[in-house]
Amino acid sequence: MSNHRSPNNSLLTSSGKSNAKKVPTSRFSRLAAIGGLVAKVVTNTVIDGTKQWAQGESTSMKSLVLHPKNIALLADKLAQMRGAAMKLGQLLSMDAGDLLPPELSQLLDRLRADAKAMPHKQLLSVLKANWGDNWLDNFSHFELQPFASASIGQVHLAYLENGQKLAVKVQYPGVAKAIESDVDNVATLLKLSGLLPEHIQIDGLIAEAKKQLLVEADYRQEASFIGRYKTHLKSEPFCLPEVFNPLSTSSILSMNFIEGVSIDKLGNAPQAARDKAVEQLIDLFFRELFDFSLMQTDPNFANFLYQEDTQQIALLDFGATRNIPTHISQGYLSLINAAMQGNESQMIASAKQLGFFTDDISADYLAQILTIFKLASEPLTCDNSYDFANSNLAQRIKTQGMNIQRQQDQWHTPPVDAIFIHRKLAGIYLLAAKLGAKVNVKALFMPYSKLATNA
């Protein structure tokens, strides 16, 4: 075997159409990307405004800025930058929800789904920087076209010389070094654009986006999270990836390739199989919150693969894993237990302990917060299996959340840990409704309820 294989070697292949776009790597090029975007938006705004004025039409600056072609420009540029731009958008969509203008919500949805791949030349430079010029000697085959792309990196299929199939996650170049400046630049852009409602305070989320990205950009940290989950989930109905350390670095994570279908594809499976899958994920959520003090907070359906032959659920992508502080875990234990028992005074005390509101909260606003907590805990008040498909629970929680957020004078950003915990739970509820699952959630929580009672 030769010591070097040319990139044109048949062992390197690329299948399918490429949606590649080069990732700007230097701080200057990334800042220039934002500056160029602002210039284009301003130019479009002036031209459109002049046209409408000449036609005798009245318009507003906000409507000009929110023109579809400007939204498309913004989405395309942020998607090209990946990293901080996409992460801040994801955090904003988690926190603000339907408070955001529909144009911005559409943009954020696009960012979550439209990560572009690196061009092959840029990808090869990253692989050489991490593995050396002879990197291809490690493989019998490496697929250049990624089968998955996200905010931080893209994932490739590869085979070792012994035939072992790997999933290789490669981080976009420049993402880690530009976290601070990227988040600040994008936040400034969103504020100046008028896309954010004035009452949405994003300073805390900006700081959190930086912290979260620093963790996610270190693939050795993700490998460590996988190892910690393995210690918690021994002999479980879950399957976790095995990290291949010889080919893993801080910016490349090589793991065994896990077969399975995205769990939301179980819609046609027998009722018992759907119920069991959701039951296992809800049980895992409780264990993450109360036993592990560790939670994988990204509920993207693609992060859960169902293996029909073993009836196991494969857990993927641990980059968004968070340590859960003890006071947060204990606060939620008390809050959920109180909600299940209908103890409003204890619910108020627990929610205040968690930081959901301050002493000067109005009685009406407090009542609305209690309502949304009760809705979220509704499955725990059912003595039998809760029918997620026919409960309309997600829509009722969404509607109540909108009512709360309209009271701008009382609006209070919840604790950051709570945002991520709610994101995970909301994702599980949505999956349960999509699969038409029926689960006895109360029975799953009862062991923890006893702990709260004895505390």
C-alpha positions as CSV (number, residue, x, y, z in Angstrom):
1,M,0.0,0.0,0.0
2,S,1.4,3.4,-0.9
3,N,2.0,6.0,1.8
4,H,-0.1,8.6,0.1
5,R,-3.3,8.5,-1.8
6,S,-4.3,11.2,-4.2
7,P,-7.7,12.9,-3.5
8,N,-8.7,11.6,-6.9
9,N,-8.3,8.1,-5.7
10,S,-11.4,5.9,-6.0
11,L,-11.3,5.5,-2.2
12,L,-12.5,9.1,-2.0
13,T,-16.0,9.4,-3.4
14,S,-18.7,11.9,-3.5
15,S,-22.3,11.0,-4.2
16,G,-25.4,13.1,-4.9
17,K,-25.7,16.8,-5.7
18,S,-23.4,19.2,-3.7
19,N,-25.0,22.0,-1.8
20,A,-21.5,23.2,-0.7
21,K,-20.5,26.8,0.1
22,K,-17.1,27.7,1.6
23,V,-17.1,28.6,5.3
24,P,-15.4,31.9,6.0
25,T,-12.6,31.0,8.4
26,S,-10.8,34.3,9.5
27,R,-12.4,36.8,11.8
28,F,-12.0,39.5,9.1
29,S,-13.7,37.4,6.5
30,R,-16.6,36.5,8.9
31,L,-17.0,40.2,9.9
32,A,-16.8,41.2,6.2
33,A,-19.6,38.7,5.5
34,I,-21.8,40.5,8.0
35,G,-20.8,43.9,6.7
36,G,-21.6,42.9,3.1
37,L,-24.9,41.6,4.2
38,V,-25.8,44.9,5.9
39,A,-24.8,46.8,2.8
40,K,-27.0,44.6,0.6
41,V,-30.0,45.0,2.9
42,V,-29.6,48.8,3.0
43,T,-29.4,48.9,-0.8
44,N,-32.5,46.8,-1.2
45,T,-34.3,48.9,1.3
46,V,-33.5,52.2,-0.4
47,I,-34.4,50.8,-3.9
48,D,-37.7,49.3,-2.7
49,G,-38.6,52.4,-0.7
50,T,-37.9,54.6,-3.7
51,K,-40.1,52.5,-6.0
52,Q,-43.0,52.5,-3.6
53,W,-42.7,56.2,-3.0
54,A,-42.7,56.8,-6.7
55,Q,-45.9,54.8,-7.0
56,G,-47.5,56.8,-4.3
57,E,-47.6,53.9,-1.9
58,S,-47.0,54.3,1.8
59,T,-44.7,51.9,3.7
60,S,-42.6,51.6,6.8
61,M,-38.9,51.0,7.3
62,K,-39.7,47.8,9.1
63,S,-41.7,46.4,6.2
64,L,-38.9,47.3,3.8
65,V,-36.3,45.6,6.0
66,L,-38.5,42.5,6.3
67,H,-38.9,42.2,2.6
68,P,-38.7,38.5,1.6
69,K,-35.5,39.0,-0.5
70,N,-33.8,40.6,2.6
71,I,-34.9,37.7,4.8
72,A,-33.5,35.3,2.1
73,L,-30.2,37.2,2.1
74,L,-30.0,37.1,5.9
75,A,-30.8,33.4,6.1
76,D,-28.3,32.5,3.3
77,K,-25.4,34.4,4.9
78,L,-26.0,33.1,8.4
79,A,-26.3,29.6,7.1
80,Q,-23.0,30.0,5.3
81,M,-21.3,31.2,8.5
82,R,-22.7,28.3,10.5
83,G,-21.6,28.1,14.1
84,A,-22.5,31.1,16.2
85,A,-25.0,32.5,13.7
86,M,-27.0,29.4,13.7
87,K,-26.7,28.7,17.4
88,L,-28.0,32.2,18.4
89,G,-30.9,31.7,16.0
90,Q,-31.7,28.4,17.6
91,L,-31.6,29.9,21.1
92,L,-33.8,32.8,20.1
93,S,-36.4,30.5,18.6
94,M,-36.4,28.4,21.8
95,D,-36.9,31.5,24.1
96,A,-39.1,33.8,22.1
97,G,-41.2,31.3,20.2
98,D,-44.2,33.0,18.6
99,L,-43.2,36.4,19.9
100,L,-41.0,36.7,16.9
101,P,-42.2,38.2,13.6
102,P,-43.3,35.4,11.2
103,E,-40.4,36.5,8.9
104,L,-37.8,35.9,11.5
105,S,-39.4,32.7,12.6
106,Q,-39.2,31.5,9.0
107,L,-35.6,32.5,8.9
108,L,-34.8,30.6,12.1
109,D,-36.6,27.5,10.8
110,R,-34.5,27.7,7.7
111,L,-31.3,28.0,9.7
112,R,-32.1,24.8,11.6
113,A,-32.7,22.9,8.5
114,D,-30.4,24.4,5.9
115,A,-26.8,23.9,6.9
116,K,-24.6,23.9,3.8
117,A,-21.7,21.5,3.3
118,M,-18.1,22.6,3.0
119,P,-16.6,22.4,-0.5
120,H,-14.4,19.3,-1.0
121,K,-11.2,21.4,-1.2
122,Q,-11.9,23.0,2.2
123,L,-12.9,19.7,3.7
124,L,-9.7,18.1,2.6
125,S,-7.6,20.9,4.2
126,V,-9.4,20.2,7.5
127,L,-8.7,16.5,7.3
128,K,-5.0,17.0,6.5
129,A,-4.7,19.6,9.3
130,N,-6.0,17.0,11.8
131,W,-4.7,13.7,10.4
132,G,-1.7,14.7,8.3
133,D,-1.1,14.5,4.5
134,N,-1.4,10.7,4.5
135,W,-4.8,10.7,6.3
136,L,-6.5,8.5,3.7
137,D,-4.2,5.6,4.6
138,N,-6.5,5.2,7.6
139,F,-9.4,4.2,5.5
140,S,-10.5,1.8,2.8
141,H,-13.2,4.3,1.8
142,F,-14.1,7.9,2.7
143,E,-17.3,9.6,1.4
144,L,-16.7,13.3,0.7
145,Q,-20.3,14.2,0.5
146,P,-21.7,14.5,4.1
147,F,-24.9,12.6,5.0
148,A,-25.7,15.2,7.7
149,S,-24.9,18.9,8.3
150,A,-25.6,21.1,11.3
151,S,-24.5,24.4,12.9
152,I,-21.0,23.2,14.0
153,G,-20.0,20.5,11.7
154,Q,-20.9,17.9,9.1
155,V,-20.9,14.1,9.3
156,H,-19.3,11.7,6.8
157,L,-19.4,8.0,6.1
158,A,-16.1,6.1,6.2
159,Y,-14.7,2.6,6.4
160,L,-11.6,1.5,8.1
161,E,-9.2,-1.0,6.5
162,N,-10.8,-3.8,8.6
163,G,-14.2,-2.9,7.2
164,Q,-15.5,-1.1,10.3
165,K,-18.1,1.5,9.3
166,L,-17.6,5.0,10.9
167,A,-19.5,8.2,11.2
168,V,-16.9,11.0,11.1
169,K,-18.1,14.4,12.4
170,V,-15.9,17.2,11.0
171,Q,-16.1,20.7,12.5
172,Y,-16.3,23.7,10.1
173,P,-13.0,25.6,10.1
174,G,-12.9,28.9,11.9
175,V,-16.0,28.3,14.0
176,A,-14.3,27.7,17.3
177,K,-12.0,30.7,17.1
178,A,-14.7,33.2,16.0
179,I,-17.4,32.3,18.6
180,E,-17.1,35.6,20.6
181,S,-17.1,37.9,17.6
182,D,-19.6,35.9,15.6
183,V,-22.3,36.0,18.3
184,D,-21.8,39.7,19.0
185,N,-21.9,40.5,15.3
186,V,-25.0,38.5,14.6
187,A,-26.8,39.9,17.8
188,T,-26.0,43.4,16.7
189,L,-27.3,42.7,13.2
190,L,-30.6,41.3,14.5
191,K,-31.0,44.3,16.8
192,L,-30.3,46.9,14.1
193,S,-32.5,45.1,11.6
194,G,-35.6,45.6,13.7
195,L,-36.4,41.9,13.4
196,L,-36.4,41.5,17.2
197,P,-39.4,42.9,19.2
198,E,-38.1,45.6,21.6
199,H,-39.1,43.7,24.7
200,I,-37.1,40.6,23.9
201,Q,-34.0,40.8,26.0
202,I,-31.3,38.6,24.4
203,D,-28.2,39.7,26.4
204,G,-28.4,36.6,28.6
205,L,-29.0,34.4,25.6
206,I,-26.0,36.0,23.9
207,A,-23.7,35.0,26.8
208,E,-25.2,31.5,26.9
209,A,-24.8,31.1,23.1
210,K,-21.1,31.7,23.6
211,K,-20.7,29.3,26.5
212,Q,-22.7,26.6,24.7
213,L,-20.8,27.0,21.5
214,L,-17.4,26.7,23.3
215,V,-18.6,23.4,24.7
216,E,-20.0,22.1,21.4
217,A,-16.9,23.2,19.5
218,D,-14.7,20.9,21.6
219,Y,-15.4,17.4,20.3
220,R,-13.2,15.9,23.0
221,Q,-15.8,17.2,25.4
222,E,-18.6,15.6,23.4
223,A,-16.6,12.3,23.6
224,S,-16.4,12.7,27.3
225,F,-20.2,13.3,27.5
226,I,-20.7,10.0,25.6
227,G,-18.5,8.2,28.1
228,R,-20.5,9.7,31.0
229,Y,-23.8,8.5,29.5
230,K,-22.4,5.1,29.0
231,T,-21.7,4.8,32.8
232,H,-25.3,5.8,33.5
233,L,-26.9,3.6,30.8
234,K,-25.4,0.2,31.2
235,S,-27.7,-2.7,30.2
236,E,-30.4,-0.3,29.0
237,P,-32.8,-0.3,26.1
238,F,-30.5,2.4,24.6
239,C,-27.6,2.2,22.1
240,L,-24.8,4.8,22.3
241,P,-22.0,5.5,19.8
242,E,-18.5,4.1,20.4
243,V,-15.9,6.8,20.0
244,F,-12.9,5.8,17.9
245,N,-10.2,7.7,19.7
246,P,-7.2,7.1,17.3
247,L,-9.1,9.3,14.7
248,S,-10.7,11.8,17.0
249,T,-9.4,15.3,17.9
250,S,-10.9,18.4,19.3
251,S,-12.4,19.2,15.9
252,I,-13.0,15.7,14.5
253,L,-15.1,13.0,16.2
254,S,-15.0,9.5,14.8
255,M,-17.6,7.0,16.0
256,N,-19.0,3.7,14.9
257,F,-21.9,4.1,12.4
258,I,-25.2,3.3,14.0
259,E,-28.0,1.9,11.8
260,G,-31.6,2.9,12.4
261,V,-34.5,5.1,11.4
262,S,-35.3,8.5,12.8
263,I,-37.7,7.9,15.6
264,D,-40.4,10.1,14.2
265,K,-40.8,7.5,11.3
266,L,-42.4,5.1,13.7
267,G,-45.9,6.4,12.9
268,N,-47.0,3.1,11.3
269,A,-45.4,0.9,13.9
270,P,-47.7,-1.1,16.3
271,Q,-49.2,1.0,19.1
272,A,-47.3,-1.0,21.7
273,A,-43.9,-0.2,20.0
274,R,-44.8,3.5,19.7
275,D,-45.9,3.7,23.4
276,K,-42.8,1.9,24.5
277,A,-40.4,4.2,22.6
278,V,-41.9,7.4,24.1
279,E,-42.1,5.8,27.5
280,Q,-38.4,5.1,27.4
281,L,-37.6,8.7,26.3
282,I,-39.8,10.2,29.1
283,D,-38.2,8.0,31.6
284,L,-34.7,9.0,30.3
285,F,-35.7,12.6,30.7
286,F,-36.6,12.1,34.4
287,R,-33.4,10.3,35.0
288,E,-31.3,12.9,33.2
289,L,-32.9,15.6,35.4
290,F,-33.0,13.9,38.7
291,D,-30.4,11.1,38.7
292,F,-27.7,12.0,36.2
293,S,-27.6,15.8,36.7
294,L,-26.7,15.7,33.0
295,M,-29.0,16.2,30.0
296,Q,-28.7,16.0,26.2
297,T,-30.8,19.1,25.4
298,D,-31.3,18.8,21.7
299,P,-34.6,17.0,21.0
300,N,-34.2,16.9,17.2
301,F,-35.9,13.8,16.1
302,A,-32.9,12.8,14.0
303,N,-30.9,12.5,17.3
304,F,-32.9,9.4,18.2
305,L,-32.7,6.4,15.9
306,Y,-35.0,3.4,16.3
307,Q,-33.6,-0.1,15.7
308,E,-36.5,-2.4,14.9
309,D,-34.6,-5.6,15.2
310,T,-33.5,-4.9,18.8
311,Q,-36.2,-2.4,19.6
312,Q,-33.5,-0.2,21.0
313,I,-33.2,3.6,20.7
314,A,-29.9,4.9,19.6
315,L,-28.9,8.2,21.2
316,L,-26.9,10.5,18.9
317,D,-25.2,13.9,19.1
318,F,-24.1,14.8,22.6
319,G,-22.7,18.2,21.7
320,A,-25.6,20.1,23.4
321,T,-25.3,18.1,26.6
322,R,-25.4,20.2,29.8
323,N,-24.6,19.6,33.4
324,I,-27.8,20.3,35.5
325,P,-27.1,22.2,38.8
326,T,-28.4,20.5,41.9
327,H,-30.6,23.5,42.8
328,I,-32.2,23.3,39.4
329,S,-32.8,19.6,39.7
330,Q,-34.3,19.9,43.2
331,G,-36.4,22.9,42.2
332,Y,-38.0,21.0,39.3
333,L,-38.5,17.9,41.5
334,S,-40.5,20.1,44.0
335,L,-42.3,22.0,41.2
336,I,-43.4,18.9,39.3
337,N,-44.4,17.1,42.5
338,A,-46.5,20.1,43.6
339,A,-48.2,20.4,40.2
340,M,-49.0,16.7,40.2
341,Q,-50.6,17.1,43.7
342,G,-52.3,20.4,42.8
343,N,-50.4,22.3,45.6
344,E,-50.4,25.9,44.2
345,S,-48.5,27.4,47.2
346,Q,-45.7,24.9,46.8
347,M,-45.7,25.4,43.0
348,I,-45.2,29.2,43.6
349,A,-42.4,28.6,46.1
350,S,-40.6,26.2,43.7
351,A,-41.0,28.3,40.6
352,K,-39.7,31.3,42.5
353,Q,-36.7,29.2,43.7
354,L,-36.0,28.3,40.1
355,G,-36.0,32.0,39.1
356,F,-39.1,32.2,37.0
357,F,-40.4,35.4,38.6
358,T,-39.6,38.0,41.3
359,D,-41.5,39.3,44.3
360,D,-43.2,42.1,42.5
361,I,-45.0,39.8,40.1
362,S,-48.7,40.7,39.5
363,A,-51.4,38.3,40.7
364,D,-52.7,37.9,37.1
365,Y,-49.3,37.2,35.6
366,L,-48.6,34.7,38.4
367,A,-51.9,32.9,37.7
368,Q,-51.0,32.6,34.0
369,I,-47.5,31.1,34.9
370,L,-49.2,28.6,37.2
371,T,-51.5,27.7,34.3
372,I,-48.7,26.9,32.0
373,F,-46.9,24.8,34.7
374,K,-50.1,22.9,35.2
375,L,-50.5,22.2,31.5
376,A,-47.0,21.0,31.2
377,S,-47.6,18.6,34.2
378,E,-51.0,17.5,32.9
379,P,-49.7,14.0,31.8
380,L,-48.6,13.4,35.4
381,T,-52.1,14.0,36.8
382,C,-53.6,11.2,34.7
383,D,-53.8,7.9,36.7
384,N,-53.8,5.8,33.5
385,S,-52.0,6.2,30.2
386,Y,-52.0,9.7,28.8
387,D,-53.2,10.0,25.2
388,F,-50.8,12.5,23.7
389,A,-52.4,12.4,20.2
390,N,-55.8,13.5,21.4
391,S,-54.8,15.9,24.1
392,N,-53.9,19.0,22.0
393,L,-51.4,19.6,24.8
394,A,-48.7,21.2,22.7
395,Q,-51.1,23.7,21.2
396,R,-52.6,24.6,24.5
397,I,-49.2,25.2,26.0
398,K,-48.2,27.3,23.0
399,T,-51.3,29.4,23.3
400,Q,-50.8,30.0,27.0
401,G,-47.2,30.9,26.4
402,M,-48.3,33.6,23.9
403,N,-50.7,35.0,26.4
404,I,-48.0,35.3,29.0
405,Q,-45.5,36.9,26.7
406,R,-47.9,39.6,25.6
407,Q,-47.7,41.1,29.1
408,Q,-44.5,42.9,28.2
409,D,-44.3,44.9,31.4
410,Q,-44.2,41.6,33.4
411,W,-42.1,39.6,30.9
412,H,-39.1,37.8,32.5
413,T,-36.6,35.6,30.8
414,P,-36.5,32.3,32.6
415,P,-33.2,30.7,33.8
416,V,-31.1,29.5,31.0
417,D,-31.0,26.0,32.3
418,A,-34.8,26.0,32.3
419,I,-34.9,27.0,28.6
420,F,-32.8,24.0,27.7
421,I,-34.8,21.6,30.0
422,H,-38.1,22.9,28.5
423,R,-36.7,22.5,25.0
424,K,-36.0,18.8,25.7
425,L,-39.4,18.2,27.3
426,A,-41.3,20.0,24.5
427,G,-39.5,17.9,21.9
428,I,-40.5,14.7,23.7
429,Y,-44.2,15.9,23.9
430,L,-44.2,16.8,20.2
431,L,-42.8,13.3,19.4
432,A,-45.4,11.7,21.6
433,A,-48.2,13.5,19.8
434,K,-46.7,12.7,16.4
435,L,-46.5,9.0,17.2
436,G,-49.9,8.9,18.9
437,A,-48.3,7.5,22.0
438,K,-50.2,6.6,25.2
439,V,-48.0,6.6,28.2
440,N,-48.5,6.4,32.0
441,V,-46.3,9.4,32.8
442,K,-47.4,9.5,36.4
443,A,-46.1,6.0,37.0
444,L,-42.7,7.0,35.6
445,F,-42.5,10.0,38.0
446,M,-43.8,8.3,41.1
447,P,-40.3,7.1,42.4
448,Y,-39.1,10.7,42.3
449,S,-42.3,12.0,43.8
450,K,-41.6,9.9,46.9
451,L,-38.1,11.5,47.1
452,A,-39.6,14.9,47.0
453,T,-42.1,14.1,49.7
454,N,-39.3,12.8,52.0
455,A,-37.0,15.7,51.3
